[in-house]
Amino acid sequence: MSGELLKIDKLATLNELRFILLEVLNRDHLISIFDVSMICKGRSLNLALSFDHSIKFLKYLSLIEILQDDMIKRKLTDIEEFKSDYHLCTYVASTLIEIIEESGDLNKVFNAKVIKFDYTRDSFSINVNAIPLSFPLVKLFLLNMGIAYPDKNTNSKIFINSIYKQFFIEKVLPRISGGSPTLELDFNEEPKIITHMAGVNVFISYSHKDESIKEELENHFSGLRRNGIINDWNDRMIQAGDVWEAEIKDKLQKAEIVIFLVSSDFMASNYINNVEIKSAMERHNQSLTKIIPIIARPCDFESLPISNIQALPKNARAITSWDNKDEAYLDVVTQFKKMLKSNFQ
């Protein structure tokens, strides 16, 4: 069971899981998965996109039971304490860790690259970016539950929320092979995580009328792509037989960087505004995605909801306004590489 559980690559946030458990299931009668999905899809885009995966997650953790005719039953008897973030999060985390440990995968998930001990300072650090790609749920879980979070100033570090440090010391570290030293952390100092380049997922959103600009940008990104620094994706990469909308939404959810090639045609696209910008902004606000607007052609950029984010090239001058467009693209790539170095290294 843990193998399928750990491959979940979409997950609700802590508050959204609580919504399912408390708001939806705290009733005398049973409710169908379909009815729950309709309620949840009206709450947030993230919950709508992750609903099926989140229901599986709650089922695997024995928090809910799926009965005949797809009816849901809440298995918890006393849910009062789960109104607390800490109690809900640590309960779910403890159950998840026990399942991973029983399967023999705990040392694969929290390997030597993920958890590093600093014996000279009696401390440890956790690098969520080093969690194996075969276990996407664990990284999602740590971030979505608020256990780990990026440094708001630079986004270049991953911190462990202070209230969960003792939980890791007591519940996680002793289970790792060889045990763990007795650690007394300085709770006033957050452990700093040094991450590494591991093929950052980049989603490129654009109007098809700007196809030539998108292709020129891809050419200028070729060095980063060839060296394995980025994995860039756009809708022209959808394969025959794929459901295009599902593929786009899936790539948006996995993107660590979303590039918007902004033009008047980009602004006129209902799909871009209602789906791609909305989804990216939700993840951006949760520090799960970094947004980079690139002004392709002169337009009313200030009218977009992403206008408060610094745009490229230099001075937000449209690429087509440069006398030499290669210089414009070079400026974009140079600034992009600086961002990668400060945010993902």
Secondary structure, DSSP 8 states (H G I E B T S, - for coil): -HHHHHT------HHHHHIIIIIIT-SSS-EEHHHHHHHHHTT-HHHHHHHHHHHHHHHHTTSEEE-GGGEEEE--S--GGGGSHHHHHHHHHHHHHHHHHHHT-HHHHT-TTTEEEETTTTEEEE-GGGS-TT-HHHHHHHHHTTSEEE-TTTS--EEE-GGGHHHIIIIIGGGSTT--------TTS--------S-EEEEEE--GGGHHHHHHHHHHTHHHHHTTSEEEE-GGG--TTS-HHHHHHHHHHH-SEEEEEE-HHHHH-HHIIIIIIHHHHHHHHTTS-EEEEEE-S---GGGSTTTTS--BTGGG--GGGSSSHHHHHHHHHHHHHHHHHHHH-
